[in-house]
Amino acid sequence: MMLIIIAGVSITPIINNYRDGSVMRTIAHDQHGEARQVLHLSEKQPPPAPAPAAGQVRARVLSRPIHPGDLAGVRGLPDAPQRRFATPRIPGLEGMGVVDTIGAGVRHLRPGQRVAFFPVPGAWSELLTAPADLVVPVPEGVDDETAALMLVNPLTLLRAVEDAQHSQAGPVVQTAAGSSVGRLASAAALEHGIPLVNLVRSGPGAQTLRQRFPDLPTVSTADADWRTQVRDAAGGRGAQVVLDAVGGSLTGEPAGLLDDGGTLITYGQLGSGSTPLESLVLTPRALTVRGVSIGRWMSRTPEERAEDVAFASRLAATAPELFEVAASYDLADFAKAVGHVRRPGKSGTVLLTSPAP
């Protein structure tokens, strides 16, 4: 699960009708608020729309994940007024589908091809138009569920770590390492040569993760000396970066693992409550707290983004078990799906699906 913030990304989904005139479904909201209260399902037959412009592709969306960041975007900023929008907004940034039509100049895609896309706002619709360079062919043998999840997490987390390291590689600790996102981060760390130390809550969980990633040290916080174990695994020093998926009132624990001058990257909301920033002793220790931004990944060079996409595609093909699905719901059952996202102890990502054409 990830909390993703759009920053500097201006990509507008273009919603169109199916060629055969059948009803197209869309989930949208015209004001901020709790998802189950403000989201609504629209079923309509819009008038014919023009073909995709040059460099664009239109796709029928078959599956899309519900990320915590999607729900945060629906909810709006904490304590901010719940304003209404002149034009309804469609959540979702990631998903998979089948190419419907391509615009001029698009060479790597063809109609009927299975594709994944990210970051393209408007994924919670059954048809959208996107820049072709944000649409990726699904590798042979990768199922639809895995394809719907294969881009966002591998593309954003480790690049955020690299930014925080400032080209000086040092030890990195991640919390909730046994989660689906944590396992993806472990695979990406091995690919990029990042010295990662994994934290889990139980001894059995630690043993399972050690079997999956024997080259990465894993520590259980159920051990009385777990902090000492983390420091030993980090070479006798504090961590340069901590990837924290827990947040809330427990933020002080991972922040305490940092070396002076280190960075806490917070991207999840598994915990409850909140931690006052002053309790983290930021100033005397020169600590940095930051989130994960899609905009920063989009600012990478085309070569770097292509490298990241190639890695994500390869990971989906060779280790699909890392892309865990908690459950799939039809688009019309979005309220049940949102409720499932918030279940305590949920493992994996909840998907919203549409029938294949």
Helices and strands as residue ranges (DSSP letters): E 24-31, H 35-38, E 40-44, E 56-65, H 68-75, E 84-89, E 95-102, E 114-117, E 127-131, G 132-134, E 135-137, H 144-149, H 152-165, E 172-174, H 180-192, E 196-200, H 203-212, E 218-220, H 226-233, E 239-244, G 248-250, H 252-255, E 258-266, G 277-280, H 282-285, E 288-290, H 294-298, H 302-318, G 320-322, E 325-330, G 331-333, H 334-341, E 349-353
